[in-house]
Amino acid sequence: MTKNTWPLAVTAAALALLVGCSSMKTPATADVAVSKAAVDSAAGAGGAEFAPLEMASAREKMAAAQKAMASKDYKLAAVLANQAQADAKLAQGKANSAKSQAAADALQDSVRVLREELDRASK
């Protein structure tokens, strides 16, 4: 490094360190809010009925994320919020899948009944 670039490199390193450290101190408000919405959406989709374990996990992690926010542990809050969101999305996916399967089963039953009626009518 030349004499002129040394102060610039030190300043850039200090700025990078400052930005990195400050990001850990920033509230994870957005992460928690998005995760709460995901948990609420999964609950509305029937997650508690069709994926009770995943919903329980999502709710527990959401509560822990909110506690971490209250104690200003923003890094932990963000991690827990993201885990809660993943659990909620899994619960919602399982709920949607179970509902789709139930609808498909009902449709198959209807088709079977119609075929039986057609068979009887043609005899």
N, C-alpha and C positions, 0 to 999 in steps of 0.2 A: 504494500500500500504506500502511496505517496503521502507526503506530509499534508497535502491539501485534502485528501480523501479520508484520512483518519477521523477527523471530527464528524464528518458526515456519516461514516459507518457507525460510530459510537452513538450518534443521535438517532439513527435508524434503528439500532438495536434497542436503545432505551425506549423508543416509541413503540416498537413491537412488544416489548415486555410490558409496558404500561397498558397497551390495548388488550393484551392477553390476560393480564390480571384484572383489569376493570370488567371484562366480560363475565368473570366469575362472581362479581359483586352485583351484577344487574339482576333485578328480579325476573324470575321466569314466569311472569304474569301471562304472557301469550301462550307459552307451553301448557300451563295449567288450565287456561280458559279453553283452549282447543281440545285438550284431553277431557275436560268436564263435558263439553259438548258431545264428544264421541261417546262417553259413558251414558249420557242422557239419551242419545240417539239409539244406542244399542238396547237400552232399557225399553224405549218406545217400540223397538222392532221385535220385542219378545225375547231378548237375551236372557232374562232371568228364568223364563220358562224352558227355553230350548238349550241354553248353555249356562247353567247356574254356576258352575265352577269358574268359568271365565269371567262372568259378571261379578262374582264375589271377589275375585282377584283384582279386577279393574277398580272396583269400589274401594277395596282396601288400599291399593296403591294410590288412588286419587286422594283418599283421606290422609295418607302419609305424605303425599306431595304438598297438600295444604298445610300440614303441620310443619313441614320443612320450610315452606314459604313464611309462616308465622315466626319461625325461629331464625329467619334470614339465611338459611342454608340453601341458596338459590341453585347451586350446582346439583345437589341432591334432589331438590324439588323438580328440576328439569328432567333428570333421569327418571324419577318416579312417575312424573306426568307422562313421559313418552312411553314407559312401560304400561301404564294404565290405558293409554290410547291404543296400544297394540292389543292388549287383552280385550278392550271394548270392541275393536274392529273384528277380532276373532269371534267374539260372542255374537256380534251382529251378523257376521257371515254364516255362522252356524244356524242362527235363527232364520235367516233368509233361506238357507238351504233346506232346513226342515219344513218350512212353510211351502216351498216349491215342491218338495217331495210329497207333502200331504195333498197339494193341489193336483199333482200328477196322478197320485193314487186315486183320488176322487174321480178324476177324468177317466182313468182306466176302468173304474167300477161302472161309470155311466156308459161307457162304450160296451162293456160286457153285458149290461142290462139291455141295451138297445139291440145287440146281436141276438140275445135270447128271445126278445120280443119279435124280432124279424124272423127268426127260425120258427117260432110258434105260429106266426101269421102265415108263413108260406106252407105250412103243413095242412 
